[in-house]
Amino acid sequence: MTQTQLGWPLTRAFVSAVEHGRCLPSLAALALFAERLETSPAKLLDPVKHELAALYTSGDAPGGDALASP
């Protein structure tokens, strides 16, 4: 699937920017990408969730672990 096919009616340049981490898609764009890729938005967000968890450990965030359960 090409970037144009994945993103239509969005631009190929936008899809490329999202792929390279230069911009974040809106929820609507994320839903569109997930539908076209035959997956869920949650699956597309999993790598981001894991990256954030690594960034926000108990020593990094003021007041403790920002992602910890209460």
Buried (B, 14 or more C-beta within 10 A) or exposed (E): EEBEEBBEEBEBEBBEBBEEEEEEBEEEBBBBBBEEEEEEBEEBEEEEEEEEEEEBEEEEEEEEEBBEEE
